[in-house]
Amino acid sequence: MTIKTTGKCLCGVVTYEVEIPDKPFYSGLCHCRDCQRYTGTAFASSLMVDNGGVKLKGKLKFYGKETDRGTFMERGFCPKCGSNVLCKSSDWDNQYVISAGTLDDPSVYNPRLNIFTRSAHAHAMDAGKLAKIEGSPAERT
C-alpha cells in the first residue's frame, strides 16, 4: 500500500507529489557529516521513495560530491529559497531521498532508525529528554 501526498520548498516555487510506500526502504535520521552540513542541523530527516512515484514541479538546483562511502550524491534544493528537497545518488538506481521537512503533511513521515550515528551530535541522541514548549521560548510562562 502507498500513500499519495504532496510537499514543497519554503517559498513554494518547487512543489511535488509523491507516493510513499507503507514501509519505505529507508525512513529515518541521518547523522553523517554531509547531511549535517546540508541541513545546517544535527541530522537530516528523510525517507527513500521510488523516483517514478515523484512528480516534481519547478526546477531544483543540484550540488554533488563524493560521499565517505565513495558514491556520488547530488542534493537538490530550491534555487530561490534554498530549501533542501531531495537527494539522488549513484548508489541508488531508481530512488530519491525526500527531505521530510518539505512534506505538507508531516504525519506521513515515520522515522524508523538513526544512521551514521558515529558522527551524531551528542545532544541529538538525547533530544527526547529536552523540555518541550509548544511555541517560542518567549511564550513560556
C-alpha positions in Angstrom: 0.0 0.0 0.0 1.2 3.5 -0.8 0.2 6.9 0.5 0.0 9.8 -2.1 0.9 13.1 -0.6 2.5 16.5 -1.5 5.3 18.7 -0.5 7.1 22.0 -1.2 10.0 24.2 -0.5 9.8 27.2 1.9 8.8 29.7 -0.8 6.6 27.3 -2.8 8.5 27.6 -6.1 9.2 23.9 -6.1 6.3 21.5 -5.3 5.9 17.8 -5.7 3.6 14.9 -5.4 5.0 11.7 -4.0 3.9 8.1 -3.4 5.3 6.8 -0.1 5.3 3.1 0.4 3.8 1.7 3.7 7.3 0.6 4.7 9.9 2.7 2.8 13.3 1.1 2.3 14.7 3.9 4.4 12.9 6.3 6.7 14.9 7.9 9.4 17.5 10.3 10.7 20.9 10.5 9.0 23.7 11.8 11.2 26.5 11.8 8.6 28.6 15.0 8.4 27.4 15.7 4.8 23.8 15.6 6.0 24.6 17.8 8.9 26.1 20.4 6.6 23.4 20.0 4.0 20.7 20.7 6.6 22.6 23.0 8.9 21.4 20.9 11.8 22.4 17.8 13.7 20.8 15.3 11.2 18.6 15.0 8.1 15.1 13.7 8.5 14.3 11.8 5.3 12.8 8.9 3.5 13.6 6.9 0.4 11.0 6.6 -2.4 10.9 5.3 -6.0 11.7 8.2 -8.2 8.9 7.1 -10.6 6.5 8.0 -7.9 7.7 11.6 -7.6 6.2 14.3 -9.8 8.3 17.5 -9.4 7.0 20.9 -10.4 9.6 23.6 -10.6 13.4 23.2 -11.1 15.8 22.2 -8.4 19.4 23.2 -8.3 21.8 20.3 -7.6 25.1 20.2 -5.8 27.0 16.9 -6.0 30.0 15.5 -4.2 31.6 12.2 -3.4 30.5 10.6 -0.1 32.7 9.0 2.5 31.5 5.6 1.1 32.9 6.6 -2.4 29.5 7.1 -4.0 28.4 10.4 -5.7 25.4 12.1 -4.0 23.5 15.0 -5.6 21.5 17.2 -3.2 18.6 19.1 -4.7 17.4 22.4 -3.3 15.2 25.3 -4.4 17.3 27.9 -6.3 15.2 30.7 -4.8 14.8 29.9 -1.1 17.5 27.2 -0.6 15.2 24.6 0.9 16.6 21.1 0.8 14.0 19.0 -1.2 15.6 15.7 -2.3 18.8 13.7 -2.9 19.8 11.3 -5.5 22.9 9.1 -5.6 24.9 6.9 -8.0 24.3 4.2 -5.3 20.5 4.2 -5.8 19.2 3.3 -9.3 15.6 4.4 -9.2 15.2 6.2 -5.8 15.2 9.6 -4.3 15.6 10.6 -0.7 12.9 13.2 0.2 13.6 15.7 2.9 10.8 15.0 5.5 10.5 18.7 6.5 9.2 19.5 3.0 6.1 17.3 3.3 2.8 19.2 3.5 1.5 16.6 6.0 4.4 15.6 8.3 2.3 12.9 9.9 3.0 10.6 6.9 6.7 10.5 7.9 7.5 7.7 10.3 11.2 7.5 11.0 12.4 4.0 11.9 16.1 4.3 12.5 19.1 6.5 13.1 22.0 6.0 10.7 25.7 7.2 10.7 25.4 7.6 14.5 29.2 7.5 14.7 29.1 11.2 13.7 26.0 12.1 15.6 26.0 15.2 17.8 25.7 14.0 21.4 22.6 16.2 22.1 20.8 14.7 19.1 20.6 11.3 20.8 19.1 12.9 23.9 16.6 15.2 22.1 13.6 13.4 23.5 14.7 14.3 27.1 14.7 18.1 26.4 12.0 20.4 27.8 9.0 20.9 25.5 7.4 24.2 24.7 4.6 24.4 22.1 5.7 27.8 20.7 8.6 30.3 21.1 10.7 30.3 24.3 9.3 33.8 24.8 5.9 32.3 25.2 7.0 30.4 28.4 5.1 31.3 31.5 
